[in-house]
Amino acid sequence: MSVNIEILSGLGAKGPAAIVVEAQGKRLLLDAGGALHPDDTITWTNNLDVDAVLISHDHIDHIGGVAELAENVPLYCTPLVAKALPHNRPWHPLPERGTLEVEGIIVTTGQAGHSLGGVWLHLALEGGVYYSGDACFESSVFPFDSPPKAAIALLDASYGCYDQPQAHCVQAISEHLYQPLAFPVPETGRALEMALWLAEAADRLQLTLAIDPVIRDNLAALLALPATLRRPGLDHSIRSLLARRNACPPTLMLMCDRSDTPEQWPDHHLLHTGYLTPDRRAELAAGQISWQRWNVHLRASHLVALTDQLDATQVVPLFTSFSDNALTAWQGLLGERLCTVQRLSAHSRLVTLPSLGSFACPQ
């Protein structure tokens, strides 16, 4: 029996994630991404026919298209991710770390190191089909679990061939802390680790700080999870931050990203740390905002290390450009393992699943 994979969206550019895996007479949709920009629409849902949907995490480019799907299609996600589903949308629980059967296919999940409740997905087909969702080895808050072997790897390559370590990013952001700053961030992602880092930096530099109440709630949700679902040694710092009153007015402000503009923050300079929409790129070019990456995706050497650990023979870098220069770079990194086609097909065979372990982050 063959396994067919079709990348409906997310190939060749940063865009919504939507991948169909067909095997054993069933079609599973991995992620249901929505448009990244307010004026954009998604087309991958047109004429879609799937038996079940699995959502890796709750960021809009992975979950924002759920509203376009028929409600009678079974949907699987972790309980924390379910909070971001459309109101009253039925769902079935994915384990934060474990195995279940979906439409007769064995699905294994593990921590992806990117966001609260976020997981990677492994299907026991064709020597293993692994989908990272968004993933990162470098989070100080979210662990990354070592996945089972997989011949086919669909990997988060949002950063292209970029390979700066997180320590470099943190140092670069530190150099901006001499001025009042507002940091708009995804509330379930980097927000949590940046909150802990900013609290330490504010104390060290004697600066005042305010943390968005939603981010505080998510830190509390992280603390309420089993201890193995967060990095060790964090509990005291989280409790201290939750007990800390917000300063008014603060020098540093960490808030949920609500499409903030410089005009909304006249007393603070906006510093963005992730993906920039076209409007924000224009603001950056005009000097109205600043930008410095905080790593939340796989950088190039980590993507290669994960490929090696998986023993993957076909690797599709997702959410990244395939310009001529980029393709040359990817060929240098992955060699014959590089795959850039929209449709993959292979013969399926049984996969033996070892118990999960933590992945040692290469430096």
C-alpha positions in Angstrom: 0.0 0.0 0.0 1.4 3.4 -0.9 1.7 6.6 1.1 0.9 9.8 -0.7 1.8 13.2 0.7 0.5 16.5 -0.8 1.7 19.8 0.5 -1.4 22.0 -0.1 0.3 25.1 1.4 3.6 26.0 3.1 6.0 25.0 0.3 8.4 27.5 -1.2 7.4 30.4 0.9 6.4 31.5 4.4 2.7 30.7 4.4 -0.2 28.7 5.9 0.6 25.1 6.8 -1.6 22.4 5.3 -0.4 18.9 4.3 -2.4 15.9 3.4 -1.1 12.4 4.1 -3.0 9.6 2.3 -2.5 5.9 3.3 -4.6 2.8 4.1 -7.5 4.4 2.3 -7.6 7.4 4.7 -6.6 11.1 4.3 -5.2 13.0 7.2 -4.7 16.8 7.2 -1.7 18.0 9.1 -2.4 21.6 10.3 -5.0 23.9 8.9 -3.2 27.2 8.5 -4.9 30.6 8.1 -3.7 33.6 6.2 -0.7 35.4 7.6 -1.9 38.9 6.5 -5.3 40.4 7.2 -6.1 41.1 3.6 -5.1 37.6 2.3 -7.3 34.6 1.8 -6.5 30.9 1.8 -7.3 28.6 -1.2 -5.9 25.3 0.0 -9.3 24.4 1.5 -11.0 24.4 -2.0 -12.4 21.0 -2.7 -10.7 19.5 0.3 -11.7 15.9 1.2 -10.1 14.5 4.4 -11.0 12.0 7.1 -9.4 13.8 10.0 -7.4 16.8 11.0 -4.4 17.0 13.3 -3.3 20.4 14.6 0.3 20.9 15.8 -0.1 24.2 17.6 -2.3 27.3 18.0 -0.6 29.9 15.9 -2.7 31.4 13.1 -0.7 30.0 10.2 -1.3 26.5 11.6 -4.8 26.7 13.0 -6.4 29.7 11.4 -8.1 27.8 8.6 -10.1 25.5 10.9 -13.1 27.7 10.5 -13.1 26.8 6.7 -13.4 23.0 7.4 -16.6 21.0 7.8 -17.4 20.6 11.5 -18.1 16.9 11.0 -14.5 16.2 10.2 -12.8 14.8 13.3 -10.1 17.2 14.6 -7.3 16.3 17.0 -5.2 18.7 19.1 -3.9 19.1 22.6 -6.2 20.6 25.3 -4.3 23.9 25.4 -4.4 24.3 21.7 -8.1 23.6 21.7 -8.6 26.9 23.4 -7.8 28.6 20.1 -10.4 26.7 18.1 -13.6 28.4 16.8 -16.3 28.5 19.4 -18.0 25.1 20.0 -15.8 23.4 17.4 -15.7 19.6 18.4 -12.3 18.1 18.9 -10.5 15.1 20.2 -7.5 15.2 22.5 -3.9 14.7 21.2 -1.4 13.7 24.0 1.3 16.3 24.7 3.6 13.3 24.5 2.4 9.9 23.5 0.7 7.7 20.9 -2.9 7.2 19.6 -4.6 5.8 16.6 -6.3 8.1 14.2 -8.4 6.5 11.4 -6.3 3.3 11.8 -3.0 5.1 11.6 -0.6 5.2 14.6 0.2 8.8 15.5 3.0 9.7 17.9 3.3 13.2 19.4 6.1 14.9 21.3 7.1 18.4 22.5 8.2 20.6 19.7 9.9 23.3 21.7 7.9 26.2 20.1 4.7 27.0 22.0 2.4 26.2 24.8 0.6 22.9 24.0 2.5 22.5 20.7 3.6 19.1 19.4 5.2 17.5 16.5 3.5 14.6 14.7 4.9 11.2 13.6 2.9 8.8 11.5 3.8 5.1 11.5 3.9 4.9 7.7 6.6 4.5 5.1 9.4 4.0 7.5 8.0 7.0 9.4 6.5 10.3 8.2 7.5 13.1 10.6 6.0 16.6 10.6 7.7 19.1 12.9 5.0 21.7 12.9 7.0 24.7 14.2 9.9 23.5 16.2 12.9 24.8 18.1 15.7 23.3 20.1 16.7 26.5 21.9 13.7 27.4 24.0 14.5 28.0 27.7 10.9 27.1 28.5 9.6 24.4 26.1 11.4 21.1 25.8 12.0 19.3 22.5 11.4 15.6 22.4 13.5 13.2 20.3 11.2 11.7 17.7 11.1 8.2 16.3 13.0 7.5 13.0 11.3 8.7 9.9 12.2 8.2 6.2 10.2 11.3 5.3 10.7 14.5 7.2 8.6 17.6 6.7 10.5 20.2 8.7 10.1 23.8 9.9 12.6 25.8 7.8 11.1 29.2 8.5 14.5 30.7 9.1 16.0 29.4 5.8 19.7 28.9 6.2 20.1 31.3 9.1 22.2 29.8 11.9 22.8 32.4 14.7 22.5 30.9 18.2 19.9 32.2 20.6 22.7 33.7 22.8 23.5 36.1 20.0 19.8 37.1 19.7 19.5 37.7 23.4 22.6 39.8 23.5 21.4 41.9 20.6 18.1 42.6 22.2 19.8 43.5 25.5 21.5 46.3 23.7 18.1 48.0 23.1 17.1 48.1 26.8 18.4 51.6 27.4 15.0 53.0 26.2 11.3 52.4 26.9 10.4 49.4 24.8 7.2 47.5 24.0 7.5 43.9 22.7 4.4 42.6 20.8 4.7 38.8 20.9 2.6 35.7 20.2 0.9 35.0 23.5 1.5 31.2 23.7 5.0 31.2 22.1 8.1 33.2 22.8 6.0 35.4 25.2 6.6 33.0 28.0 10.4 32.7 27.8 10.8 36.4 27.0 8.7 37.2 30.1 11.1 35.3 32.3 14.1 36.8 30.6 12.8 40.4 30.8 12.0 40.0 34.5 15.6 39.0 35.2 16.9 41.8 33.0 14.6 44.4 34.6 15.9 43.5 38.1 19.5 43.5 36.9 19.2 46.9 35.2 16.8 48.4 37.7 14.1 48.9 35.1 10.3 48.7 35.6 8.3 46.0 33.8 4.7 45.1 32.9 3.5 41.8 31.5 0.2 41.4 29.6 -2.4 39.5 31.8 -2.9 37.0 29.0 0.8 36.1 29.0 0.6 35.8 32.8 -2.3 33.4 32.5 -0.3 31.3 30.0 2.6 31.2 32.4 0.2 29.9 35.0 -1.1 27.3 32.6 2.5 26.2 31.9 3.1 25.8 35.6 0.0 23.7 36.0 1.2 21.2 33.4 3.2 18.1 34.5 6.7 19.2 35.3 8.1 17.1 32.4 6.3 19.4 29.9 8.6 22.4 30.7 12.3 22.8 31.1 13.6 21.9 34.6 14.4 24.6 37.2 11.8 27.1 36.1 9.1 26.9 38.7 10.5 29.4 41.2 11.1 32.0 38.5 7.5 31.5 37.1 6.0 31.8 40.6 8.0 34.9 41.3 7.0 36.6 38.1 3.3 35.8 38.7 3.5 37.3 42.1 5.2 40.5 40.8 2.9 43.5 40.2 3.0 45.3 36.9 4.7 48.7 37.0 2.7 51.7 36.0 4.1 53.2 33.9 6.6 50.5 32.9 9.9 51.0 31.1 9.5 47.6 29.5 6.2 46.2 28.3 5.6 42.7 27.0 2.2 42.4 25.4 0.2 40.1 23.2 0.6 41.0 19.6 -2.7 42.7 18.5 -1.4 44.2 15.3 0.1 47.1 17.3 1.3 50.2 15.5 3.8 52.8 16.6 1.0 55.4 17.0 -0.6 53.2 19.7 2.6 53.3 21.8 3.7 57.0 21.8 5.8 56.5 25.0 7.5 53.3 23.9 9.5 52.1 21.0 8.2 48.9 19.4 10.7 46.1 19.1 9.5 43.1 17.1 11.2 39.7 17.5 9.5 37.5 14.8 7.8 37.5 11.5 7.1 41.0 10.0 4.0 41.6 7.9 4.5 43.9 4.8 3.2 46.9 6.9 5.7 46.2 9.6 8.5 45.8 7.1 7.6 49.3 5.8 7.6 50.6 9.4 11.1 49.1 9.9 12.4 50.6 6.7 11.1 54.0 7.9 12.8 53.6 11.3 9.5 53.6 13.2 10.1 50.2 14.8 13.1 48.0 15.5 13.5 44.3 14.9 15.8 41.6 16.3 15.0 37.9 16.1 14.4 35.7 19.1 14.8 32.2 17.9 11.7 30.1 17.9 12.2 28.0 14.8 14.9 25.5 13.8 18.0 27.1 12.6 20.0 25.5 9.8 22.4 23.4 11.8 19.6 22.1 14.0 17.5 21.2 11.0 20.4 19.1 9.7 21.0 17.5 13.1 17.3 16.6 13.3 17.4 15.1 9.8 20.4 13.0 10.8 18.7 11.9 14.0 15.6 10.8 12.1 17.7 9.0 9.5 15.5 10.7 6.9 16.1 10.0 3.2 13.6 12.6 1.9 13.5 16.0 3.6 11.1 18.8 2.7 12.1 22.3 4.1 8.8 24.0 4.8 7.7 27.7 5.1 10.9 29.0 3.4 11.9 30.4 0.0 13.2 28.2 -2.8 15.0 31.0 -4.7 18.0 29.9 -6.7 20.4 31.0 -4.0 18.3 29.3 -1.3 18.1 26.0 -3.2 21.9 26.0 -3.7 22.3 26.5 0.1 19.8 23.7 0.9 21.5 21.4 -1.5 24.7 22.0 0.3 23.1 21.3 3.7 21.0 18.3 2.8 22.5 16.9 -0.4 20.4 14.1 -2.0 18.0 14.1 0.9 16.6 17.5 -0.2 13.0 17.3 -1.6 11.2 20.3 -3.0 8.2 18.7 -4.8 4.6 19.3 -3.8 3.7 15.6 -4.0 5.6 12.7 -2.5 4.8 9.0 -2.9 6.3 5.9 -1.3 5.5 2.3 -0.3 4.4 1.9 3.4 5.8 -0.5 5.9 5.5 -1.1 9.6 7.4 1.3 11.9 8.6 0.2 15.3 8.3 3.1 17.8 10.9 3.4 20.5 10.1 5.3 23.7 10.6 9.1 23.5 13.7 10.8 24.9 15.0 14.3 25.1 17.0 15.6 22.2 20.4 17.0 22.9 20.7 20.4 21.3 23.8 20.7 19.2 25.8 23.9 19.7 
